[in-house]
Amino acid sequence: MSEKILTIADAAVAMRDGTTTSVAITQEILDRTATLNSALGAYVEVTADAALEQAAAADAALADGIDHGPLHGIPLAIKDIIAMREAPTTANSRVLDPEWGKGTDAPVVARLRAAGAVFVGKATTSEFALGLPDPDKGFPIPHNPWNVAHTPAGSSSGTGVAVSAGLALGGLGTDTGGSVRGPASVNGHTGLKVTFGRVPKSGVVPLGFSLDSIGPMARSAYDCALLLEVMAGYDASDPNAADVAVPKYSELLSGDIAGVEIGLPIPYFFEHEKLDPEMKEAVLGAVKQLVDLGARSKGFELPYANEAKDANHIIMVAEAYAYHRNDLVNRWTDYGYATRPTLARGAFYTAGDVAQAQRFRMMWSRLVARAFEKYDVIITPSAPGPAEKASEMSVSRRLLTPNYTGHWNLTGLPAVAVPVGFSTAGLPLSMQVIGKPFAEATVLKVADAFQRITDWHLAVPPVEALVPAA
């Protein structure tokens, strides 16, 4: 197997200079997937025949002088809560109606298709983007490609595994409390949570109506910029879609971050008792490298961070319960062992609890907005530590562990997870760059500047050990 995995940008250049073709790249990815998917659980369904047809069409179009842009002929993974016409959407659950979204594309998938992208298949997810893997339900169990005994995080698990292990060059995840950034963090690639409303989310099974977003996942910030250029923009089918102009993100990534003001919220995010020292050291080391490039950093206090984590969870679970209420009553045991109690928790939050969480949300958003009067970006660890052992994961553990991502869903702000090194156990470490509303260009610019002087995001996990002996 190849020790180097192409970025989207590299593949786009190689197809145009005749070094390779979309069919060759797609076939290599499909072969790699056929070998590794049983061990890694990245895909719930691989659409191999359709992918090769799409790749051949992309090559034929290029030969005829038709070029749809940098995603033309690029193989992508689509999270299995997003409608794609080649395969059913299951949300990795026995509960979702098999007819849901059948034969249709979500607007974001339609945009990628029009840009010439190739779809490898539907990537595994936590059940309804919420639960933990349940082997009793018959869906593939995703594993971290750096160490299969550890979690790939959720809920965009499969897309994260596929990007990291070279089973796709990029893909789509969704993020309600960190479900793009968590997998990016522990699998060692880049993942962008967009501003709420930046990408239309119709055609997607909802989790938290007022928190959900669809984000690009790829090896590099530059690749995420290429994906976002196509994904973003208003669509009337989504009442939350923002009618805001879409910049050419990739053209704004110059590598120049001189004068960028970085805020470091020290209490909670850098001093929490459960923060892994290796994660803290790696993130602060990355900030120093950004300062060496001309940025300026300063520590500050952002109060009520723990309460913000709780408020995001209360709102998410309450909104999820509203969607699932009838099915929970009638099909309780069809849900996974971790999904059903998490959803049912929404029944125990009172109207007063949810109202208070929403009131807090407004106050917290104002506090964060004040911080952004001083800083261009805020940087934190993407997670309190590297990937946990899968055997140690539980619903109660999740509630008691600090979370560094849900805060920014609460405010609707863009945030990107960026690899910054490895733990002594060989697991990826990651920093999070958060920006102002619709300032995806700024967070991607900072991430891209860091990736121009480092290669953590290009590291390939040692998956050869998972290949069965001939």
SULDALIN-V120582 format. One record per backbone hydrogen bond with DSSP energy under -1.0 kcal/mol. NH is the residue of the N-H (numbers start at 1). CO is the residue of the C=O. E is the energy in kcal/mol with one decimal. If there is no record, write none. Layout:
nh: <NH,NH>
co: <CO,CO>
e: <E,E>
//
This chain:
nh: <11,12,13,14,15,16,17,19,20,25,26,27,28,29,30,31,32,33,34,35,36,37,40,41,44,45,47,51,52,53,54,55,56,57,58,59,60,61,62,63,64,65,66,72,73,74,76,77,78,80,81,82,83,87,91,93,100,102,104,106,110,111,112,113,114,115,116,117,118,120,122,123,124,126,128,129,130,131,137,143,144,150,151,156,157,158,160,161,162,163,164,165,167,169,171,172,173,175,182,184,185,186,187,188,189,190,191,192,193,196,198,205,211,212,215,217,218,224,225,226,227,228,229,231,232,233,238,241,242,244,249,251,252,254,259,260,262,263,264,266,266,269,270,275,276,280,281,282,283,284,285,286,287,288,289,290,291,292,294,295,296,298,300,308,309,310,311,312,313,314,315,316,317,318,319,320,321,322,323,324,325,328,329,330,331,334,335,340,342,343,344,345,346,347,348,354,355,356,357,358,359,360,361,362,363,364,365,366,367,368,369,370,371,372,373,374,375,376,377,378,379,380,382,390,392,393,398,399,400,401,408,410,413,415,416,417,418,420,423,426,429,431,432,433,434,435,439,443,444,445,446,447,448,449,450,451,452,453,458,459,463,465,466,467>
co: <7,8,9,10,11,12,13,14,14,21,22,23,24,25,26,27,28,29,30,31,32,33,36,37,122,122,120,47,48,49,50,51,52,53,54,55,56,57,58,59,60,62,61,69,116,71,118,170,121,123,79,79,203,84,80,90,97,99,101,83,106,107,108,109,110,111,113,112,74,76,45,78,42,155,91,126,127,127,134,40,150,147,388,179,155,124,156,157,158,159,160,161,162,75,217,77,215,213,178,180,181,182,183,184,184,218,417,216,415,412,195,81,208,208,173,171,190,220,221,222,223,224,225,227,228,198,235,238,197,242,247,248,249,252,294,257,296,377,298,264,300,267,266,272,384,276,277,278,279,280,281,282,283,284,285,286,287,288,291,290,260,262,264,304,305,306,307,308,309,310,311,312,313,314,315,316,317,318,319,320,321,324,325,326,327,331,332,336,338,339,340,341,343,344,345,350,351,352,353,354,355,356,357,358,359,360,361,362,363,364,365,366,367,368,370,371,371,261,261,434,263,432,430,149,389,390,394,395,396,397,405,406,408,193,433,191,431,429,427,423,421,418,380,416,378,414,436,439,440,441,442,443,444,445,446,447,448,450,455,456,461,462,463,464>
e: <-2.5,-2.4,-1.8,-2.6,-2.4,-1.3,-1.8,-1.5,-1.4,-2.3,-2.9,-2.8,-2.1,-2.2,-2.7,-2.7,-2.5,-2.6,-2.6,-1.6,-2.3,-2.9,-2.3,-3.1,-2.6,-1.5,-2.5,-2.4,-2.4,-2.0,-2.5,-2.5,-2.5,-2.2,-2.1,-2.4,-2.5,-2.3,-2.2,-2.3,-1.4,-1.7,-3.1,-2.1,-3.2,-2.2,-3.1,-1.8,-2.2,-2.1,-1.1,-2.1,-2.6,-1.5,-2.1,-1.3,-2.4,-1.9,-1.9,-2.4,-2.7,-2.2,-1.6,-2.6,-2.4,-1.2,-1.9,-2.3,-2.8,-2.9,-2.2,-2.7,-2.3,-1.1,-2.2,-3.0,-2.1,-1.9,-2.0,-2.5,-1.9,-2.6,-2.9,-1.5,-1.4,-2.2,-1.9,-2.6,-2.9,-2.5,-2.2,-2.8,-3.0,-2.3,-1.8,-2.3,-2.3,-2.8,-3.4,-1.7,-2.6,-2.3,-2.0,-1.1,-1.8,-2.3,-1.5,-2.3,-3.4,-1.9,-2.7,-2.6,-2.3,-2.5,-2.4,-2.3,-2.2,-1.9,-2.1,-2.1,-2.2,-2.7,-2.0,-2.3,-2.6,-2.3,-1.8,-1.8,-2.8,-1.6,-1.6,-1.1,-1.8,-1.3,-3.0,-2.1,-3.8,-2.5,-2.5,-1.2,-1.9,-2.5,-2.6,-1.9,-3.6,-2.2,-2.6,-2.2,-2.4,-2.5,-2.1,-2.0,-2.4,-2.0,-1.6,-1.9,-2.4,-2.3,-1.8,-1.9,-3.0,-1.9,-2.3,-1.9,-1.9,-1.8,-2.6,-2.3,-1.8,-2.6,-2.4,-2.4,-2.8,-2.4,-2.5,-2.4,-2.6,-1.8,-1.3,-2.0,-1.6,-2.7,-1.6,-2.1,-3.1,-1.4,-1.1,-2.1,-1.1,-2.7,-2.5,-1.3,-1.7,-1.9,-1.4,-2.1,-2.5,-2.5,-2.2,-2.3,-2.3,-2.8,-2.1,-1.6,-1.8,-3.3,-2.3,-1.6,-2.0,-2.6,-2.3,-2.0,-1.7,-1.9,-1.3,-1.6,-1.7,-1.9,-2.0,-2.0,-2.4,-2.0,-2.2,-2.4,-1.6,-1.2,-2.0,-1.6,-1.5,-1.1,-1.6,-1.9,-1.7,-2.4,-2.4,-2.7,-3.0,-2.4,-2.9,-2.1,-2.5,-2.7,-3.8,-2.6,-3.3,-2.5,-2.2,-1.8,-2.6,-1.9,-2.2,-2.3,-3.0,-2.2,-1.9,-2.2,-1.4,-1.1,-1.5,-1.4,-2.4,-1.2,-2.3,-1.4>
//
